[in-house]
Amino acid sequence: MANSILENSQKLSSQLLEKIPYVKLLVLFGSRATRKNHDGSDWDFAVLYDEKAEGKQDQEKYERYLEVLDYLSEVLKINRDAIDLVELDRCSPLIGYQVARDGKLIYESHVGEFLKFRVRAWKVYADTAKFRKTQKESIHLWLKKWSLQ
């Protein structure tokens, strides 16, 4: 089904633009994008909103999140509980990197939007490498201290 989603991305794009015009970017990522999924695998999607159109209140942001979730569930005929939706402007550098590395573009409001995101995500991931290394070392020390390693 992941292939059919990618093949029908043109149709999805026009429907998305019509129903939810404030979406800048929609990307499929995770096991479905890398084709390492199994029957019970969930569907991982990443979304980036147009900052100018995005609501400023938490309630508005939540409603927009649910709108995208409902749209994906309805159009792709996927149970809503099987969809994980990540907001790219709020995700961790690791998730952003995974989306940039393995993501399959479903929709971009302007040509080059996904490329722009990928460059930014790779830069943030590289800039935060020292923090991940320090965190990993701390975890190893803690595990060693408690004889769990």
Secondary structure as a PSIPRED ss2 file (coil, helix, strand):
# PSIPRED VFORMAT (PSIPRED V4.0)

   1 M C   1.000  0.000  0.000
   2 A H   0.000  1.000  0.000
   3 N H   0.000  1.000  0.000
   4 S H   0.000  1.000  0.000
   5 I H   0.000  1.000  0.000
   6 L H   0.000  1.000  0.000
   7 E H   0.000  1.000  0.000
   8 N C   1.000  0.000  0.000
   9 S H   0.000  1.000  0.000
  10 Q H   0.000  1.000  0.000
  11 K H   0.000  1.000  0.000
  12 L H   0.000  1.000  0.000
  13 S H   0.000  1.000  0.000
  14 S H   0.000  1.000  0.000
  15 Q H   0.000  1.000  0.000
  16 L H   0.000  1.000  0.000
  17 L H   0.000  1.000  0.000
  18 E H   0.000  1.000  0.000
  19 K H   0.000  1.000  0.000
  20 I C   1.000  0.000  0.000
  21 P C   1.000  0.000  0.000
  22 Y C   1.000  0.000  0.000
  23 V E   0.000  0.000  1.000
  24 K E   0.000  0.000  1.000
  25 L E   0.000  0.000  1.000
  26 L E   0.000  0.000  1.000
  27 V E   0.000  0.000  1.000
  28 L E   0.000  0.000  1.000
  29 F E   0.000  0.000  1.000
  30 G C   1.000  0.000  0.000
  31 S H   0.000  1.000  0.000
  32 R H   0.000  1.000  0.000
  33 A H   0.000  1.000  0.000
  34 T H   0.000  1.000  0.000
  35 R C   1.000  0.000  0.000
  36 K C   1.000  0.000  0.000
  37 N C   1.000  0.000  0.000
  38 H C   1.000  0.000  0.000
  39 D C   1.000  0.000  0.000
  40 G C   1.000  0.000  0.000
  41 S C   1.000  0.000  0.000
  42 D C   1.000  0.000  0.000
  43 W E   0.000  0.000  1.000
  44 D E   0.000  0.000  1.000
  45 F E   0.000  0.000  1.000
  46 A E   0.000  0.000  1.000
  47 V E   0.000  0.000  1.000
  48 L E   0.000  0.000  1.000
  49 Y E   0.000  0.000  1.000
  50 D C   1.000  0.000  0.000
  51 E C   1.000  0.000  0.000
  52 K C   1.000  0.000  0.000
  53 A C   1.000  0.000  0.000
  54 E C   1.000  0.000  0.000
  55 G C   1.000  0.000  0.000
  56 K C   1.000  0.000  0.000
  57 Q C   1.000  0.000  0.000
  58 D H   0.000  1.000  0.000
  59 Q H   0.000  1.000  0.000
  60 E H   0.000  1.000  0.000
  61 K H   0.000  1.000  0.000
  62 Y H   0.000  1.000  0.000
  63 E H   0.000  1.000  0.000
  64 R H   0.000  1.000  0.000
  65 Y H   0.000  1.000  0.000
  66 L H   0.000  1.000  0.000
  67 E H   0.000  1.000  0.000
  68 V H   0.000  1.000  0.000
  69 L H   0.000  1.000  0.000
  70 D H   0.000  1.000  0.000
  71 Y H   0.000  1.000  0.000
  72 L H   0.000  1.000  0.000
  73 S H   0.000  1.000  0.000
  74 E H   0.000  1.000  0.000
  75 V H   0.000  1.000  0.000
  76 L H   0.000  1.000  0.000
  77 K C   1.000  0.000  0.000
  78 I C   1.000  0.000  0.000
  79 N C   1.000  0.000  0.000
  80 R H   0.000  1.000  0.000
  81 D H   0.000  1.000  0.000
  82 A H   0.000  1.000  0.000
  83 I E   0.000  0.000  1.000
  84 D E   0.000  0.000  1.000
  85 L E   0.000  0.000  1.000
  86 V E   0.000  0.000  1.000
  87 E E   0.000  0.000  1.000
  88 L C   1.000  0.000  0.000
  89 D C   1.000  0.000  0.000
  90 R C   1.000  0.000  0.000
  91 C C   1.000  0.000  0.000
  92 S C   1.000  0.000  0.000
  93 P H   0.000  1.000  0.000
  94 L H   0.000  1.000  0.000
  95 I H   0.000  1.000  0.000
  96 G H   0.000  1.000  0.000
  97 Y H   0.000  1.000  0.000
  98 Q H   0.000  1.000  0.000
  99 V H   0.000  1.000  0.000
 100 A H   0.000  1.000  0.000
 101 R H   0.000  1.000  0.000
 102 D H   0.000  1.000  0.000
 103 G C   1.000  0.000  0.000
 104 K E   0.000  0.000  1.000
 105 L E   0.000  0.000  1.000
 106 I E   0.000  0.000  1.000
 107 Y E   0.000  0.000  1.000
 108 E E   0.000  0.000  1.000
 109 S C   1.000  0.000  0.000
 110 H C   1.000  0.000  0.000
 111 V C   1.000  0.000  0.000
 112 G C   1.000  0.000  0.000
 113 E H   0.000  1.000  0.000
 114 F H   0.000  1.000  0.000
 115 L H   0.000  1.000  0.000
 116 K H   0.000  1.000  0.000
 117 F H   0.000  1.000  0.000
 118 R H   0.000  1.000  0.000
 119 V H   0.000  1.000  0.000
 120 R H   0.000  1.000  0.000
 121 A H   0.000  1.000  0.000
 122 W H   0.000  1.000  0.000
 123 K H   0.000  1.000  0.000
 124 V H   0.000  1.000  0.000
 125 Y H   0.000  1.000  0.000
 126 A H   0.000  1.000  0.000
 127 D H   0.000  1.000  0.000
 128 T C   1.000  0.000  0.000
 129 A H   0.000  1.000  0.000
 130 K H   0.000  1.000  0.000
 131 F H   0.000  1.000  0.000
 132 R H   0.000  1.000  0.000
 133 K H   0.000  1.000  0.000
 134 T H   0.000  1.000  0.000
 135 Q H   0.000  1.000  0.000
 136 K H   0.000  1.000  0.000
 137 E H   0.000  1.000  0.000
 138 S H   0.000  1.000  0.000
 139 I H   0.000  1.000  0.000
 140 H H   0.000  1.000  0.000
 141 L H   0.000  1.000  0.000
 142 W H   0.000  1.000  0.000
 143 L H   0.000  1.000  0.000
 144 K H   0.000  1.000  0.000
 145 K H   0.000  1.000  0.000
 146 W C   1.000  0.000  0.000
 147 S C   1.000  0.000  0.000
 148 L C   1.000  0.000  0.000
 149 Q C   1.000  0.000  0.000
